[in-house]
Amino acid sequence: MTAGHVQEFACFTDYDKELVCHWKVRAQTNCSKEFLLCYSNETTSVLNLCIPENEKDSLRCTCTIYPNNFVSGLTYILALQFNGTDMWNYSITPALIVKPRAPKNLAIEKAENGNYNLSWEESYSPPSLLSGQPVIYEVKYWRKQHPAEVSVKAINYQTKSFEITASSLKRGYDYVASLRCNYTDYPAYWSEWSEEVEFHYDYQVKAEDILQMAVPTSCILIVAGSVICYFCFTK
């Protein structure tokens, strides 16, 4: 196997606990037996080893590195081996490849005004480097029965809640909502979408609904009554 057989090599980090590298391989490749990822940082000559594993689809190898700490600007030197032979070296700076963890503890409740309040928590807390950093979010929600019809809303300010307006929903349907985040000082990747939360938009007939139905109905009855009266008069 040559370097050309290893494709789409990429790394990302949650900038807190782990650094993950993965690459695409041919089918039937045994990652843990055929590959080895060696790594060290620029401040030390100590060489560490990471044994990759096959992902579920067996078409990618994944190596998860657990650094002692993350330091802004620090660079790691990676060397990928195939059957004991160095294929090539690769250098990465974790601060430039941050893929944050998704927001957690997503919850939703109905407000008194009929809208739905979506709330969540950040996945980082002190002393994490991302704790308290500027972050933006994207919220998406859709009818459970129609997953292709997705509404996506950008939240470009610091918050941990979002109001889904009732006017954007269709009554009588189950809805699903999810959320992802991106730290503006480390914008390389968005997080994965969070765990989903479900809610039901109850069908409640309101006064304006009754009025909307009553006006056209009254008009129809008036027109029909006029027609009947006209025919009765002409006879």
Buried (B, 14 or more C-beta within 10 A) or exposed (E): BEEEEBEEBEBBBBBBEBBBBBBBBEEEBEBEEBBBBBBBBEEEEEEBEBEBBBBEEBEBBBBBBEBEEBEEEBBBBBBBBBEEEEBEEBEBBBBEBBBBBBBEEBEBEBEEEBBBBBBBEBBBEEEBBBEEBEBBBBBBBBBEEEEEEEBEBEBEEEEBEBEBEBEEBEEEBEBBBBBBBBBEEBEBBBBEBBEBBEBBBEEEEEEEEEEEEEEEEEEEEEEEEEEEEEEEEEE
